[in-house]
Amino acid sequence: MAYVITQRCCNDASCVAECPVDCIRPRPDDPQFQTAEMLYIDPETCIDCGACFEACPVGAIYAEDELPPKLERFTEVNAAYFRRNPLESELSPPVALDRLPAGDAPLRVAIVGSGPSACYAAEQLLARGAVEVEMFDRLPTPWGLVRYGVAPDHAETRGVADMFTAAFKRDAVQWHLNVEVGKHISHAELLESHHGVIYAVGASADRRLDIPGEDLPGSHAATDFVAWYNGHPDHAELTFDLTGERAVVVGNGNVALDIARVLTMDIEDLARTDIADHALEALRHSNIREVVVLGRRGPAQAAYTSSELMALAHLRGVDVIVDPAELAADAALAEDPGTDHATALKLTLAGEFARAETDPSHKRIVLRYRASPTEITGTDRVESLTCVRNELVTEADGTVRARATDETETIPAALVIRSVGYRGRPIPDLPFDDARAVVPNAEGRVLDGDAPLPGVYVTGWIKRGPRGVIGSNRADSQQTVAALVADFRAGALPAPRLNREALTALIRERQPEVIDRAGWQSLDRAERAAGSAAGRPRVKLTSVEALLATARRG
């Protein structure tokens, strides 16, 4: 019997280091790791020791004979990966961390942000020994996209937060929540109080379509919709018109599939998640029966992962519709041994949806390919979306590009959500590459021109752009922290002028409503208790006022 990695894999790669027979791929130093959809266990090599199971922070690994029925297919998914990528195992000794000597003055680091990239950076710092870490977030709650970006029906994925909670119990980490850098404390003051500052602020802006009608009522960014149903305080008061029968989601990444699922899920299934109460109530009265997911290229180039596509088959009362004609051009790729594992599986799954029987009483998720929106139309609000049919052109470097034809189509819809990617925002007092929407850096060191800014670092999406899943940030943060520690040991980072106590006093003077670890623990307990009473993981508080009031009572 072997262990099996399933849909919830976050690419954290904690399991890789624990495997005694080196049978999990790809590894963080493999070329395929940065673009891998998930990790896989070779069933022929696995010795059933369970080390990977214990290490997984999101519960994605099962013993083969304990797989839930809807995940049983992942046994074949793992095995198929190794048929295309035969295992070549070379056990190598683990890389020793450059630990800081005990007894020296601690390395003091500020981390701006509290999402996965920030938390992985803090975890890496704590593993180095003598450190003091101050974590800042402008919201009263930590965890960033783990709390406000992960779909509510993916509760296990949020389990990575429990791993960080356990790691951050030490006084070496202090929380400063509800504190905005640039408002309550400046970048210069952070530098005065720390050897280094790591910005892990993600990519919170959305990319636009730049087409006529994009700003009509009923046309929204995915960032707004996802934050709304996840209870983000900045978005809780938004409203979305769900009175029409069709919605169009432009884009075909995992976020697009998340939105399609949330719009079509059985309401009682959704009611058992931690979706925000206001969103649950709105969706309970939704008239939407069909969600069209629009991709500009073909199914072989779709940005969603095969595991998320596979999960659509298990939605109660929902049919997934694919036109067989959309798959014809790529049919041979699914069987070609030269096609990478993930692409072959996507094509196989799309083919299965194309052949599946449908039920007229079911809701529908319609996957459309080779189509780009050209206009959103309506008198006072969205009434339809016009798209152009694309043909695919392969460039000299192998890149597949979509090129518009003369064929157009109009899709009636009352709701259009663009899910075409995220963008980083400029950070005050730091350089910014507007074309790439990242802070320019070399291995995490922020660059001003060609020269690094002493003591200033980035990690996560603001460093590399919005790609990868939660666990992708682990290797990214390792690189940034390694650079920071090397600079510290080389004497390149000036000693802080303010100590921890002076910093805490300054913050409390500027922001009396700061929430520390104890305050967040009170909030967390309150939400979980409310959830337990309702048979849910938690009931989220969705306004800053309610969050602060609960923290005060705690």
DRENTI-588810 format. One record per residue (C-alpha): residue number from 1; residue in one letter; chain; x, y, z. Coordinates in steps of 0.05 Angstrom, whole numbers. Layout:
BEGIN
{NUM,A,A,{X,Y,Z}};
...
REM end
This chain:
BEGIN
{1,M,A,{0,0,0}};
{2,A,A,{24,71,-16}};
{3,Y,A,{6,140,8}};
{4,V,A,{-28,186,-41}};
{5,I,A,{-26,262,-49}};
{6,T,A,{-94,292,-67}};
{7,Q,A,{-129,355,-89}};
{8,R,A,{-114,398,-28}};
{9,C,A,{-38,396,-40}};
{10,C,A,{-10,465,-26}};
{11,N,A,{60,452,-54}};
{12,D,A,{89,469,14}};
{13,A,A,{138,410,4}};
{14,S,A,{143,395,79}};
{15,C,A,{130,323,60}};
{16,V,A,{191,320,13}};
{17,A,A,{241,331,68}};
{18,E,A,{208,277,112}};
{19,C,A,{205,221,60}};
{20,P,A,{260,170,78}};
{21,V,A,{262,140,8}};
{22,D,A,{258,205,-33}};
{23,C,A,{196,185,-73}};
{24,I,A,{158,251,-75}};
{25,R,A,{164,296,-136}};
{26,P,A,{177,348,-157}};
{27,R,A,{226,370,-103}};
{28,P,A,{238,445,-89}};
{29,D,A,{304,443,-126}};
{30,D,A,{275,408,-187}};
{31,P,A,{263,453,-248}};
{32,Q,A,{189,432,-251}};
{33,F,A,{174,452,-179}};
{34,Q,A,{158,526,-192}};
{35,T,A,{104,508,-243}};
{36,A,A,{79,443,-212}};
{37,E,A,{4,438,-199}};
{38,M,A,{16,392,-140}};
{39,L,A,{64,340,-113}};
{40,Y,A,{61,265,-126}};
{41,I,A,{82,201,-90}};
{42,D,A,{112,144,-130}};
{43,P,A,{70,83,-110}};
{44,E,A,{126,34,-130}};
{45,T,A,{176,65,-82}};
{46,C,A,{133,88,-24}};
{47,I,A,{146,45,38}};
{48,D,A,{81,63,74}};
{49,C,A,{117,96,133}};
{50,G,A,{68,154,140}};
{51,A,A,{121,208,149}};
{52,C,A,{92,250,93}};
{53,F,A,{22,243,123}};
{54,E,A,{47,272,189}};
{55,A,A,{83,329,155}};
{56,C,A,{27,354,109}};
{57,P,A,{-2,419,137}};
{58,V,A,{-67,416,98}};
{59,G,A,{-87,343,104}};
{60,A,A,{-77,328,30}};
{61,I,A,{-43,260,40}};
{62,Y,A,{-81,194,52}};
{63,A,A,{-64,122,58}};
{64,E,A,{-87,90,-7}};
{65,D,A,{-140,46,27}};
{66,E,A,{-168,105,66}};
{67,L,A,{-182,152,8}};
{68,P,A,{-253,181,8}};
{69,P,A,{-292,159,-54}};
{70,K,A,{-287,227,-88}};
{71,L,A,{-211,226,-82}};
{72,E,A,{-199,154,-104}};
{73,R,A,{-178,176,-173}};
{74,F,A,{-116,208,-144}};
{75,T,A,{-85,139,-136}};
{76,E,A,{-81,136,-212}};
{77,V,A,{-62,210,-217}};
{78,N,A,{0,199,-174}};
{79,A,A,{19,135,-211}};
{80,A,A,{9,168,-279}};
{81,Y,A,{57,224,-262}};
{82,F,A,{114,174,-253}};
{83,R,A,{98,138,-317}};
{84,R,A,{113,203,-353}};
{85,N,A,{168,223,-304}};
{86,P,A,{205,160,-281}};
{87,L,A,{233,167,-212}};
{88,E,A,{308,179,-208}};
{89,S,A,{323,183,-135}};
{90,E,A,{386,213,-107}};
{91,L,A,{383,219,-32}};
{92,S,A,{423,280,-11}};
{93,P,A,{436,306,59}};
{94,P,A,{390,363,82}};
{95,V,A,{419,432,75}};
{96,A,A,{440,459,143}};
{97,L,A,{410,525,162}};
{98,D,A,{457,582,176}};
{99,R,A,{438,588,250}};
{100,L,A,{453,650,290}};
{101,P,A,{497,639,352}};
{102,A,A,{462,638,419}};
{103,G,A,{480,694,466}};
{104,D,A,{489,747,413}};
{105,A,A,{441,806,406}};
{106,P,A,{381,778,368}};
{107,L,A,{368,792,295}};
{108,R,A,{307,837,294}};
{109,V,A,{262,833,233}};
{110,A,A,{196,867,216}};
{111,I,A,{149,831,169}};
{112,V,A,{95,873,136}};
{113,G,A,{37,827,120}};
{114,S,A,{12,764,153}};
{115,G,A,{-8,718,96}};
{116,P,A,{28,654,75}};
{117,S,A,{91,687,48}};
{118,A,A,{98,728,111}};
{119,C,A,{86,668,156}};
{120,Y,A,{135,624,118}};
{121,A,A,{187,679,125}};
{122,A,A,{175,683,200}};
{123,E,A,{180,607,205}};
{124,Q,A,{246,609,169}};
{125,L,A,{272,663,215}};
{126,L,A,{252,626,278}};
{127,A,A,{290,565,253}};
{128,R,A,{354,607,253}};
{129,G,A,{358,616,328}};
{130,A,A,{366,683,362}};
{131,V,A,{313,726,328}};
{132,E,A,{257,774,345}};
{133,V,A,{201,780,294}};
{134,E,A,{149,835,292}};
{135,M,A,{90,820,245}};
{136,F,A,{46,877,220}};
{137,D,A,{-22,875,185}};
{138,R,A,{-69,932,172}};
{139,L,A,{-129,886,185}};
{140,P,A,{-149,862,255}};
{141,T,A,{-140,790,232}};
{142,P,A,{-79,751,207}};
{143,W,A,{-68,700,151}};
{144,G,A,{-83,743,90}};
{145,L,A,{-106,701,31}};
{146,V,A,{-111,639,75}};
{147,R,A,{-170,673,109}};
{148,Y,A,{-196,718,54}};
{149,G,A,{-176,683,-11}};
{150,V,A,{-185,608,-2}};
{151,A,A,{-254,585,-24}};
{152,P,A,{-300,569,35}};
{153,D,A,{-310,496,12}};
{154,H,A,{-234,485,17}};
{155,A,A,{-233,487,93}};
{156,E,A,{-175,438,98}};
{157,T,A,{-130,486,59}};
{158,R,A,{-139,537,114}};
{159,G,A,{-106,485,160}};
{160,V,A,{-39,516,142}};
{161,A,A,{-58,572,190}};
{162,D,A,{-60,522,247}};
{163,M,A,{11,502,230}};
{164,F,A,{33,575,235}};
{165,T,A,{-6,585,300}};
{166,A,A,{32,529,332}};
{167,A,A,{99,556,306}};
{168,F,A,{86,627,331}};
{169,K,A,{69,613,403}};
{170,R,A,{137,636,426}};
{171,D,A,{149,707,449}};
{172,A,A,{201,713,393}};
{173,V,A,{141,731,349}};
{174,Q,A,{97,791,365}};
{175,W,A,{34,811,328}};
{176,H,A,{15,882,311}};
{177,L,A,{-53,874,277}};
{178,N,A,{-97,933,258}};
{179,V,A,{-33,972,246}};
{180,E,A,{-21,1003,178}};
{181,V,A,{50,1015,156}};
{182,G,A,{53,1085,125}};
{183,K,A,{-3,1110,171}};
{184,H,A,{11,1087,242}};
{185,I,A,{85,1074,232}};
{186,S,A,{131,1094,174}};
{187,H,A,{179,1053,133}};
{188,A,A,{236,1094,161}};
{189,E,A,{214,1079,233}};
{190,L,A,{211,1005,217}};
{191,L,A,{283,1008,193}};
{192,E,A,{304,1046,256}};
{193,S,A,{273,990,298}};
{194,H,A,{299,929,261}};
{195,H,A,{359,901,225}};
{196,G,A,{314,885,166}};
{197,V,A,{243,895,140}};
{198,I,A,{209,842,96}};
{199,Y,A,{149,865,56}};
{200,A,A,{101,807,43}};
{201,V,A,{40,846,22}};
{202,G,A,{17,803,-36}};
{203,A,A,{-18,828,-99}};
{204,S,A,{-84,858,-79}};
{205,A,A,{-104,895,-142}};
{206,D,A,{-139,863,-201}};
{207,R,A,{-122,864,-275}};
{208,R,A,{-173,897,-320}};
{209,L,A,{-201,875,-387}};
{210,D,A,{-198,945,-417}};
{211,I,A,{-261,935,-458}};
{212,P,A,{-323,979,-467}};
{213,G,A,{-375,969,-412}};
{214,E,A,{-327,941,-361}};
{215,D,A,{-351,991,-308}};
{216,L,A,{-425,979,-317}};
{217,P,A,{-462,957,-254}};
{218,G,A,{-461,882,-253}};
{219,S,A,{-389,878,-278}};
{220,H,A,{-340,863,-222}};
{221,A,A,{-269,842,-206}};
{222,A,A,{-258,772,-178}};
{223,T,A,{-217,803,-122}};
{224,D,A,{-281,839,-98}};
{225,F,A,{-326,779,-105}};
{226,V,A,{-278,730,-70}};
{227,A,A,{-265,779,-14}};
{228,W,A,{-341,791,-6}};
{229,Y,A,{-359,718,2}};
{230,N,A,{-299,707,49}};
{231,G,A,{-319,764,95}};
{232,H,A,{-262,814,83}};
{233,P,A,{-280,877,122}};
{234,D,A,{-264,922,63}};
{235,H,A,{-314,885,19}};
{236,A,A,{-369,861,65}};
{237,E,A,{-416,918,46}};
{238,L,A,{-413,904,-29}};
{239,T,A,{-474,877,-65}};
{240,F,A,{-478,832,-126}};
{241,D,A,{-539,824,-170}};
{242,L,A,{-556,750,-170}};
{243,T,A,{-626,759,-200}};
{244,G,A,{-607,736,-270}};
{245,E,A,{-601,663,-291}};
{246,R,A,{-532,667,-323}};
{247,A,A,{-464,694,-299}};
{248,V,A,{-400,697,-340}};
{249,V,A,{-332,690,-308}};
{250,V,A,{-276,715,-353}};
{251,G,A,{-213,675,-341}};
{252,N,A,{-201,602,-328}};
{253,G,A,{-154,596,-269}};
{254,N,A,{-169,565,-202}};
{255,V,A,{-202,629,-177}};
{256,A,A,{-250,627,-235}};
{257,L,A,{-269,556,-217}};
{258,D,A,{-277,576,-144}};
{259,I,A,{-326,630,-164}};
{260,A,A,{-364,582,-210}};
{261,R,A,{-370,532,-153}};
{262,V,A,{-393,583,-102}};
{263,L,A,{-447,609,-150}};
{264,T,A,{-474,539,-165}};
{265,M,A,{-462,498,-101}};
{266,D,A,{-520,467,-64}};
{267,I,A,{-537,520,-12}};
{268,E,A,{-539,470,45}};
{269,D,A,{-468,447,27}};
{270,L,A,{-446,519,27}};
{271,A,A,{-480,532,94}};
{272,R,A,{-433,482,127}};
{273,T,A,{-372,524,108}};
{274,D,A,{-344,588,137}};
{275,I,A,{-372,631,81}};
{276,A,A,{-392,700,105}};
{277,D,A,{-464,702,130}};
{278,H,A,{-482,760,84}};
{279,A,A,{-458,722,23}};
{280,L,A,{-494,658,45}};
{281,E,A,{-559,696,52}};
{282,A,A,{-551,728,-17}};
{283,L,A,{-534,662,-50}};
{284,R,A,{-593,629,-16}};
{285,H,A,{-638,674,-58}};
{286,S,A,{-596,671,-121}};
{287,N,A,{-629,657,-188}};
{288,I,A,{-565,638,-224}};
{289,R,A,{-571,571,-259}};
{290,E,A,{-512,574,-307}};
{291,V,A,{-441,600,-301}};
{292,V,A,{-400,607,-365}};
{293,V,A,{-325,604,-353}};
{294,L,A,{-289,638,-411}};
{295,G,A,{-217,623,-429}};
{296,R,A,{-179,658,-485}};
{297,R,A,{-137,598,-504}};
{298,G,A,{-150,523,-509}};
{299,P,A,{-161,470,-456}};
{300,A,A,{-88,450,-460}};
{301,Q,A,{-67,520,-438}};
{302,A,A,{-121,530,-385}};
{303,A,A,{-93,561,-321}};
{304,Y,A,{-134,520,-272}};
{305,T,A,{-103,458,-242}};
{306,S,A,{-127,389,-260}};
{307,S,A,{-145,374,-188}};
{308,E,A,{-192,434,-184}};
{309,L,A,{-223,414,-251}};
{310,M,A,{-233,343,-225}};
{311,A,A,{-268,370,-163}};
{312,L,A,{-324,401,-206}};
{313,A,A,{-349,330,-221}};
{314,H,A,{-369,322,-148}};
{315,L,A,{-415,383,-142}};
{316,R,A,{-485,360,-123}};
{317,G,A,{-537,380,-174}};
{318,V,A,{-487,413,-222}};
{319,D,A,{-468,390,-292}};
{320,V,A,{-402,411,-323}};
{321,I,A,{-411,425,-397}};
{322,V,A,{-356,422,-450}};
{323,D,A,{-370,424,-524}};
{324,P,A,{-333,365,-557}};
{325,A,A,{-315,410,-616}};
{326,E,A,{-274,454,-568}};
{327,L,A,{-229,394,-554}};
{328,A,A,{-217,369,-625}};
{329,A,A,{-153,408,-638}};
{330,D,A,{-120,381,-575}};
{331,A,A,{-147,310,-574}};
{332,A,A,{-81,277,-593}};
{333,L,A,{-43,313,-538}};
{334,A,A,{-77,274,-483}};
{335,E,A,{-46,209,-508}};
{336,D,A,{21,237,-530}};
{337,P,A,{77,212,-483}};
{338,G,A,{112,279,-493}};
{339,T,A,{54,318,-463}};
{340,D,A,{66,337,-391}};
{341,H,A,{26,301,-338}};
{342,A,A,{-18,359,-316}};
{343,T,A,{-37,380,-387}};
{344,A,A,{-54,308,-407}};
{345,L,A,{-98,301,-346}};
{346,K,A,{-134,367,-359}};
{347,L,A,{-150,344,-430}};
{348,T,A,{-173,276,-406}};
{349,L,A,{-220,307,-355}};
{350,A,A,{-247,357,-405}};
{351,G,A,{-261,299,-452}};
{352,E,A,{-299,262,-397}};
{353,F,A,{-342,324,-384}};
{354,A,A,{-356,330,-459}};
{355,R,A,{-382,258,-460}};
{356,A,A,{-421,259,-395}};
{357,E,A,{-496,257,-392}};
{358,T,A,{-532,319,-366}};
{359,D,A,{-595,331,-326}};
{360,P,A,{-640,390,-347}};
{361,S,A,{-658,401,-274}};
{362,H,A,{-585,413,-254}};
{363,K,A,{-547,478,-253}};
{364,R,A,{-491,484,-304}};
{365,I,A,{-418,505,-306}};
{366,V,A,{-401,515,-379}};
{367,L,A,{-326,514,-396}};
{368,R,A,{-313,555,-459}};
{369,Y,A,{-246,560,-494}};
{370,R,A,{-213,603,-548}};
{371,A,A,{-257,663,-533}};
{372,S,A,{-239,734,-511}};
{373,P,A,{-288,787,-487}};
{374,T,A,{-293,849,-530}};
{375,E,A,{-350,888,-499}};
{376,I,A,{-399,886,-440}};
{377,T,A,{-465,916,-460}};
{378,G,A,{-528,942,-425}};
{379,T,A,{-569,1004,-417}};
{380,D,A,{-562,1017,-342}};
{381,R,A,{-528,953,-322}};
{382,V,A,{-498,889,-351}};
{383,E,A,{-543,854,-400}};
{384,S,A,{-494,814,-443}};
{385,L,A,{-422,802,-460}};
{386,T,A,{-394,799,-531}};
{387,C,A,{-334,756,-545}};
{388,V,A,{-291,740,-605}};
{389,R,A,{-270,671,-626}};
{390,N,A,{-195,660,-624}};
{391,E,A,{-147,617,-663}};
{392,L,A,{-84,593,-630}};
{393,V,A,{-16,610,-659}};
{394,T,A,{49,577,-636}};
{395,E,A,{107,626,-633}};
{396,A,A,{179,608,-649}};
{397,D,A,{195,599,-575}};
{398,G,A,{137,550,-567}};
{399,T,A,{90,599,-534}};
{400,V,A,{17,589,-554}};
{401,R,A,{-17,656,-567}};
{402,A,A,{-91,672,-579}};
{403,R,A,{-106,711,-642}};
{404,A,A,{-175,740,-655}};
{405,T,A,{-215,718,-716}};
{406,D,A,{-276,753,-747}};
{407,E,A,{-325,707,-711}};
{408,T,A,{-362,738,-652}};
{409,E,A,{-416,717,-604}};
{410,T,A,{-461,752,-553}};
{411,I,A,{-476,717,-488}};
{412,P,A,{-535,744,-448}};
{413,A,A,{-516,752,-375}};
{414,A,A,{-534,796,-315}};
{415,L,A,{-468,786,-279}};
{416,V,A,{-397,788,-307}};
{417,I,A,{-336,774,-263}};
{418,R,A,{-267,785,-290}};
{419,S,A,{-216,736,-262}};
{420,V,A,{-155,751,-306}};
{421,G,A,{-102,758,-252}};
{422,Y,A,{-78,799,-194}};
{423,R,A,{-30,858,-192}};
{424,G,A,{16,883,-138}};
{425,R,A,{8,955,-114}};
{426,P,A,{65,1004,-103}};
{427,I,A,{92,1007,-32}};
{428,P,A,{107,1077,-4}};
{429,D,A,{182,1092,-1}};
{430,L,A,{200,1030,-43}};
{431,P,A,{216,1027,-118}};
{432,F,A,{164,993,-161}};
{433,D,A,{165,959,-229}};
{434,D,A,{98,981,-258}};
{435,A,A,{104,936,-319}};
{436,R,A,{111,873,-277}};
{437,A,A,{73,900,-217}};
{438,V,A,{127,877,-168}};
{439,V,A,{180,909,-125}};
{440,P,A,{246,901,-163}};
{441,N,A,{292,854,-126}};
{442,A,A,{349,805,-130}};
{443,E,A,{336,741,-90}};
{444,G,A,{291,782,-45}};
{445,R,A,{337,842,-35}};
{446,V,A,{300,904,-58}};
{447,L,A,{337,941,-113}};
{448,D,A,{341,1015,-126}};
{449,G,A,{367,1013,-196}};
{450,D,A,{422,961,-193}};
{451,A,A,{439,972,-120}};
{452,P,A,{404,936,-62}};
{453,L,A,{370,980,-9}};
{454,P,A,{403,961,58}};
{455,G,A,{356,923,103}};
{456,V,A,{296,921,56}};
{457,Y,A,{269,855,28}};
{458,V,A,{208,825,-6}};
{459,T,A,{176,757,-10}};
{460,G,A,{114,726,-41}};
{461,W,A,{73,755,-97}};
{462,I,A,{101,826,-89}};
{463,K,A,{169,794,-102}};
{464,R,A,{155,746,-159}};
{465,G,A,{86,763,-185}};
{466,P,A,{19,728,-173}};
{467,R,A,{34,656,-189}};
{468,G,A,{37,592,-151}};
{469,V,A,{-5,565,-93}};
{470,I,A,{2,574,-18}};
{471,G,A,{61,528,-9}};
{472,S,A,{99,560,-66}};
{473,N,A,{116,616,-18}};
{474,R,A,{157,570,26}};
{475,A,A,{217,564,-22}};
{476,D,A,{209,637,-40}};
{477,S,A,{214,658,33}};
{478,Q,A,{273,612,45}};
{479,Q,A,{311,650,-8}};
{480,T,A,{293,718,20}};
{481,V,A,{310,699,92}};
{482,A,A,{376,668,70}};
{483,A,A,{394,735,37}};
{484,L,A,{375,774,99}};
{485,V,A,{414,729,146}};
{486,A,A,{475,731,101}};
{487,D,A,{472,808,101}};
{488,F,A,{465,808,177}};
{489,R,A,{525,762,187}};
{490,A,A,{566,804,138}};
{491,G,A,{553,866,181}};
{492,A,A,{514,900,125}};
{493,L,A,{453,916,168}};
{494,P,A,{457,974,218}};
{495,A,A,{437,958,290}};
{496,P,A,{366,980,309}};
{497,R,A,{360,1046,346}};
{498,L,A,{294,1027,381}};
{499,N,A,{286,963,420}};
{500,R,A,{224,920,422}};
{501,E,A,{194,955,483}};
{502,A,A,{203,1024,452}};
{503,L,A,{172,1000,387}};
{504,T,A,{111,971,423}};
{505,A,A,{101,1036,462}};
{506,L,A,{106,1077,398}};
{507,I,A,{54,1033,363}};
{508,R,A,{6,1036,422}};
{509,E,A,{12,1111,424}};
{510,R,A,{-3,1118,350}};
{511,Q,A,{-56,1062,347}};
{512,P,A,{-89,1047,414}};
{513,E,A,{-133,995,378}};
{514,V,A,{-74,951,361}};
{515,I,A,{-90,877,367}};
{516,D,A,{-35,831,394}};
{517,R,A,{-31,755,397}};
{518,A,A,{-79,752,457}};
{519,G,A,{-129,796,421}};
{520,W,A,{-128,752,360}};
{521,Q,A,{-135,690,402}};
{522,S,A,{-198,720,432}};
{523,L,A,{-226,734,363}};
{524,D,A,{-208,665,338}};
{525,R,A,{-242,631,398}};
{526,A,A,{-305,673,389}};
{527,E,A,{-311,656,315}};
{528,R,A,{-298,582,326}};
{529,A,A,{-348,579,383}};
{530,A,A,{-402,612,340}};
{531,G,A,{-385,563,284}};
{532,S,A,{-388,503,330}};
{533,A,A,{-458,523,353}};
{534,A,A,{-480,527,280}};
{535,G,A,{-444,464,255}};
{536,R,A,{-392,504,217}};
{537,P,A,{-316,514,222}};
{538,R,A,{-326,586,245}};
{539,V,A,{-374,644,236}};
{540,K,A,{-331,703,212}};
{541,L,A,{-338,773,240}};
{542,T,A,{-338,817,178}};
{543,S,A,{-331,888,203}};
{544,V,A,{-272,922,236}};
{545,E,A,{-318,948,291}};
{546,A,A,{-343,878,308}};
{547,L,A,{-273,850,307}};
{548,L,A,{-246,904,353}};
{549,A,A,{-304,898,401}};
{550,T,A,{-294,823,407}};
{551,A,A,{-219,831,417}};
{552,R,A,{-233,882,473}};
{553,R,A,{-282,835,508}};
{554,G,A,{-229,780,505}};
REM end
